[in-house]
Amino acid sequence: MALSGMTGFARVDGVAGGWTWTVEARSVNGRSLETRFRGPGGFDGLERTARDGAQARFQRGQLNITVQARHAANDAGVRINLEQIERYLEAGRPYVEAGRATAPEIGAVLGLPGVIDTGAEANDPEALAATEATMAAAVTEALDRLRASRLEEGAALTPVLSTLIDRIETQVAAAEVEASAQPAILKERFARRIGELVERGGDMNERIVQEAAVMAGRADVREELDRLTSHVQAARTLLSADGAVGRRLDFLTQEFMREANTLCSKSATTALTGIGLELKAAVDQLREQVQNVE
């Protein structure tokens, strides 16, 4: 399975039952999966379609799914049925003339049934159900397109990540070469330090043991280099693994940085320190790019 990013966009337009709509699905980076939905009133089932569809396709990312819909009757504006108004006025005229009622105000007349036509056909339950099913299919299509968009981002990220991992491996190899010279350098430093202690006099045994222990610890970076090499192999394995690997890659970059910091702290030469700093820079760039991986 190809690597997937977390940034993407998709749009689907549709027409059915006198309705026109646009579905937009967007996603950005996120530590977990968070889905937000906004849709038209009267189509409550669309939110469940969106949330279930997102859950089935994605494991991480902040998703925003929007459905904007409009019925053709709404575009025609409000229609006033003048004939119906005349019927109401004619029916009430005898009561007004007899003084049993006052002439109705226009607001009261407009509120009577059948006077204002707002496109009641748009609220037919069966028609709405059929339209909602078609809209739901559009939401599903938008999520599929969003998935494809995120896979495109993942395809673009893969060579970038591979290059950074190669760069880390190169720095680790250079560190191994440079670290091989550390024992001789530290031996010379140890001899010089012993000479300084001899000149001071006093109890030498304990001080010599302490100095030897400190320098021996600094000389041994084999464990750090072995772990870095192992991390490189693990990173390459994750790049070709199935499923969402972003979290595991993020954890691995933390382990990379831990070993790089220890390598710098144990360095006995300027050259090894420089390699360690280059290694940290590469790891930092890798960690930044990994934040985009699902």
C-alpha distance (Angstrom), angle and dihedral (degrees) to the residues before:
residue distance angle dihedral
M1 . . .
A2 3.82 . .
L3 3.79 123.0 .
S4 3.81 113.2 -94.5
G5 3.77 128.1 -147.7
M6 3.80 125.1 -151.7
T7 3.80 101.1 -130.1
G8 3.78 120.5 84.5
F9 3.80 148.3 125.7
A10 3.81 135.6 -148.3
R11 3.80 135.4 175.1
V12 3.80 131.7 -168.2
D13 3.82 125.9 -176.6
G14 3.80 124.4 -161.0
V15 3.80 145.4 176.1
A16 3.83 128.7 -159.8
G17 3.81 139.8 138.7
G18 3.78 93.5 7.8
W19 3.83 90.7 -53.0
T20 3.78 127.9 115.8
W21 3.80 121.6 -166.2
T22 3.78 146.1 171.7
V23 3.79 124.5 -148.5
E24 3.80 117.7 -160.4
A25 3.80 123.7 -175.0
R26 3.81 120.9 -172.2
S27 3.78 132.0 174.2
V28 3.80 135.9 -173.1
N29 3.78 134.5 177.5
G30 3.80 118.8 -59.5
R31 3.80 138.0 163.2
S32 3.81 90.2 -127.8
L33 3.80 137.9 6.2
E34 3.80 113.7 -72.2
T35 3.81 119.9 172.4
R36 3.79 124.5 -167.2
F37 3.81 121.7 -173.5
R38 3.78 133.6 -168.2
G39 3.80 121.3 179.0
P40 3.80 144.3 153.1
G41 3.78 122.8 -74.3
G42 3.77 117.3 -98.3
F43 3.81 94.7 36.1
D44 3.80 100.6 84.1
G45 3.80 94.7 153.2
L46 3.80 92.3 67.1
E47 3.79 92.9 75.6
R48 3.80 92.4 57.2
T49 3.81 89.8 48.4
A50 3.80 90.2 51.7
R51 3.81 96.0 46.4
D52 3.80 95.7 44.1
G53 3.80 90.8 45.9
A54 3.79 92.2 50.6
Q55 3.79 91.8 48.0
A56 3.80 90.8 52.1
R57 3.82 94.8 49.9
F58 3.80 107.5 33.4
Q59 3.78 139.2 43.6
R60 3.79 101.4 -176.0
G61 3.79 138.5 24.6
Q62 3.78 141.2 70.7
L63 3.81 108.6 -89.2
N64 3.79 126.9 -164.2
I65 3.81 115.3 -169.4
T66 3.80 118.3 -175.3
V67 3.81 129.9 -177.0
Q68 3.80 117.1 -168.2
A69 3.84 113.9 -172.0
R70 3.80 136.5 175.8
H71 3.78 133.3 -178.2
A72 3.80 120.9 -136.4
A73 3.81 90.7 -126.8
N74 3.80 89.2 64.3
D75 3.79 90.6 59.2
A76 3.78 91.6 57.7
G77 3.81 90.6 63.1
V78 3.81 127.0 -142.0
R79 3.81 115.4 -31.0
I80 3.85 119.2 -156.2
N81 3.80 116.2 -150.6
L82 3.83 101.5 -139.8
E83 3.78 93.2 -178.4
Q84 3.80 90.5 57.3
I85 3.81 90.5 50.6
E86 3.82 90.2 53.4
R87 3.77 90.5 51.3
Y88 3.81 91.5 53.1
L89 3.83 92.4 46.9
E90 3.78 92.8 47.0
A91 3.80 91.4 50.0
G92 3.81 91.6 51.5
R93 3.80 98.8 41.2
P94 3.85 96.0 88.8
Y95 3.79 90.6 55.0
V96 3.81 92.1 49.0
E97 3.81 93.1 47.7
A98 3.80 90.7 48.4
G99 3.81 90.3 52.4
R100 3.75 92.1 -118.2
A101 3.83 92.7 116.6
T102 3.79 139.1 18.5
A103 3.77 124.3 -118.3
P104 3.83 108.4 -86.0
E105 3.80 120.8 -110.7
I106 3.80 118.0 -119.3
G107 3.81 92.5 -113.1
A108 3.78 91.5 57.4
V109 3.78 91.8 47.7
L110 3.81 93.4 50.4
G111 3.79 89.6 53.2
L112 3.80 93.9 58.7
P113 3.83 117.5 107.4
G114 3.78 115.2 -87.4
V115 3.81 96.0 13.9
I116 3.82 96.6 102.0
D117 3.79 119.4 40.3
T118 3.83 112.5 -157.2
G119 3.78 97.5 170.5
A120 3.78 101.6 -83.1
E121 3.77 89.3 -178.2
A122 3.81 87.1 75.0
N123 3.81 88.8 66.7
D124 3.79 98.4 54.2
P125 3.85 105.0 133.1
E126 3.80 96.3 -140.2
A127 3.78 92.9 46.4
L128 3.81 90.9 47.6
A129 3.82 91.5 50.5
A130 3.79 91.6 52.2
T131 3.80 91.6 46.8
E132 3.81 91.9 48.2
A133 3.81 90.8 53.6
T134 3.81 89.8 53.4
M135 3.80 91.2 46.9
A136 3.81 90.0 49.6
A137 3.80 89.2 55.6
A138 3.81 88.1 52.8
V139 3.82 90.4 51.6
T140 3.81 89.8 51.7
E141 3.80 90.9 49.2
A142 3.80 90.6 50.2
L143 3.81 90.7 52.9
D144 3.81 90.3 50.1
R145 3.79 90.0 51.5
L146 3.80 90.5 47.3
R147 3.79 89.1 52.9
A148 3.81 89.7 51.7
S149 3.80 89.8 49.1
R150 3.79 91.7 52.6
L151 3.79 91.0 48.3
E152 3.80 88.8 54.0
E153 3.78 88.9 54.9
G154 3.80 89.4 48.7
A155 3.80 90.6 51.7
A156 3.80 89.3 53.2
L157 3.81 91.7 47.5
T158 3.81 96.1 50.1
P159 3.83 97.9 74.5
V160 3.80 90.6 42.9
L161 3.79 91.5 54.3
S162 3.81 92.1 43.8
T163 3.80 90.8 52.8
L164 3.80 92.1 50.9
I165 3.81 91.5 48.5
D166 3.82 89.2 50.6
R167 3.79 88.8 50.9
I168 3.81 90.9 51.8
E169 3.80 90.5 49.4
T170 3.81 90.1 51.6
Q171 3.79 91.4 52.4
V172 3.80 91.3 48.2
A173 3.81 90.4 52.7
A174 3.82 90.4 49.5
A175 3.81 89.8 49.3
E176 3.80 90.6 53.5
V177 3.80 90.8 54.7
E178 3.78 93.7 46.6
A179 3.81 93.5 43.6
S180 3.81 90.9 58.2
A181 3.80 88.2 71.4
Q182 3.79 94.3 53.2
P183 3.84 99.0 85.5
A184 3.81 92.7 58.1
I185 3.79 92.6 46.1
L186 3.79 92.6 48.2
K187 3.81 90.9 46.1
E188 3.78 89.9 57.0
R189 3.80 90.7 47.4
F190 3.78 90.6 48.7
A191 3.80 91.9 52.6
R192 3.79 90.4 49.6
R193 3.78 91.0 48.7
I194 3.79 92.2 50.3
G195 3.77 88.9 52.6
E196 3.81 89.8 54.6
L197 3.81 91.1 49.9
V198 3.82 92.4 49.6
E199 3.76 90.4 54.8
R200 3.81 89.9 54.1
G201 3.82 92.6 51.5
G202 3.82 123.4 -160.4
D203 3.79 128.6 104.7
M204 3.81 103.7 -14.2
N205 3.78 103.8 176.3
E206 3.80 98.7 74.6
R207 3.81 94.0 42.0
I208 3.80 92.1 50.1
V209 3.79 91.7 51.2
Q210 3.81 90.8 50.0
E211 3.78 93.8 48.9
A212 3.79 91.8 46.1
A213 3.80 92.1 51.0
V214 3.81 93.4 50.1
M215 3.78 94.4 48.4
A216 3.79 93.8 43.0
G217 3.78 89.2 55.0
R218 3.79 91.6 50.4
A219 3.78 92.6 48.4
D220 3.82 94.5 57.2
V221 3.82 113.0 78.0
R222 3.80 93.6 141.7
E223 3.78 92.6 106.0
E224 3.81 92.7 53.0
L225 3.80 92.6 47.5
D226 3.81 92.0 48.9
R227 3.79 91.0 51.6
L228 3.80 91.9 47.8
T229 3.79 90.1 52.2
S230 3.79 90.1 49.5
H231 3.82 90.9 49.7
V232 3.81 90.7 52.7
Q233 3.79 90.7 55.9
A234 3.81 91.5 45.8
A235 3.81 91.1 51.6
R236 3.79 91.9 52.5
T237 3.78 90.5 49.0
L238 3.80 91.2 52.7
L239 3.79 92.2 51.3
S240 3.79 89.5 62.4
A241 3.82 96.9 37.1
D242 3.81 126.6 111.9
G243 3.78 122.4 -108.5
A244 3.79 132.0 15.6
V245 3.80 109.6 -25.5
G246 3.80 100.9 167.0
R247 3.78 96.4 104.0
R248 3.80 93.2 48.3
L249 3.80 91.1 48.0
D250 3.80 89.8 49.6
F251 3.82 90.8 52.2
L252 3.79 89.9 47.8
T253 3.81 92.1 54.3
Q254 3.80 88.2 55.0
E255 3.80 89.4 54.5
F256 3.81 90.1 47.4
M257 3.80 90.2 54.0
R258 3.81 92.7 46.7
E259 3.80 91.8 56.1
A260 3.81 92.7 43.0
N261 3.80 90.7 53.8
T262 3.80 91.6 49.5
L263 3.80 90.4 48.4
C264 3.81 90.4 54.4
S265 3.79 92.4 47.3
K266 3.82 91.3 52.0
S267 3.79 95.0 44.5
A268 3.80 115.2 123.4
T269 3.80 96.2 -176.4
T270 3.78 135.6 56.7
A271 3.79 89.8 -128.3
L272 3.81 93.7 56.3
T273 3.79 90.6 46.2
G274 3.80 89.3 52.8
I275 3.79 90.9 51.2
G276 3.78 89.9 48.9
L277 3.81 90.9 52.8
E278 3.81 91.3 49.7
L279 3.77 88.4 49.1
K280 3.81 91.2 52.3
A281 3.80 90.9 49.8
A282 3.81 91.2 52.8
V283 3.80 91.7 47.4
D284 3.79 90.8 49.6
Q285 3.81 90.7 52.9
L286 3.79 90.1 48.0
R287 3.80 91.3 51.2
E288 3.81 90.6 50.6
Q289 3.82 92.2 53.2
V290 3.80 93.1 43.6
Q291 3.82 89.1 62.9
N292 3.82 86.7 73.2
V293 3.82 94.5 55.7
E294 3.81 120.1 98.1
